[in-house]
């Protein structure tokens, strides 16, 4: 399970990883077509880490996993969400309802910071004229996306958002300290960048990492600079990678793709990826003074081939790199007629 071939050959979506830990692979209707969630068995009940998107195929897979592992209606102790992206928290409400008995809610644990993000973005999705959606459209226009197209991209976000209903009642926690899941005590580690409130979990006794979307094989997590992101998001991610590289890890259990065998090596590859991306981003700005983030995305990602769901991620990812280069004083931005235009320092945009 440490390479693409054996991962693709895996027959069942439910995989036993340790005596007490199982992975369930759930489908997603996107180019990234699955998410990994985890079930941890303990004397006082099961813990679930991440949940999937609330679609019928995923509900059916959860049900067969519960049947196979003989998880009864009162057997789930807690549900933990690494970060509030739809593919990770989307079924938390459904699971909470399914396992809560009268008067006693199974806790759905999330970091306080990501809980704030949930309220800001996803909780407001119930109405189509939500402020979050309006902000998203404005943000896309600012980055060079024509208004008509921007609305369609925002619409795509809406259709993802509804696959997170019903929403759970969350229990926010601080992104540090320890948490009991199963019979293991895990260090809670704040891992910003992909989601600034993401928390991931390390079991020092067994050198296991439940690494969320922070460390992934083959793909790199989207590091997005969105309308409401604090500047420096890519730097926060790179700082987190440097911190995570110091851990002694036997296996990483990630949110997507296959297991992480060589932790340090994978982190080095991810550093190299971002170095290279910073270079291509800088080159795109250097050869096109006044270019928009969309323009850079076109150059870097060939955006025309991406669908709506992916294009906003491409723009946010591009902006994260532009923002870091700007922070280093290598490029500058100015707003011209409601659109951000980037140039290398010393060049004029117009
Ligand atoms: Zn994810």
Boltz pocket constraint, residues with backbone or C-beta under 6 A from the ligand:
constraints:
  - pocket:
      binder: B
      contacts: [[A, 35], [A, 85], [A, 87], [A, 88], [A, 213], [A, 255], [A, 256]]
      max_distance: 6.0
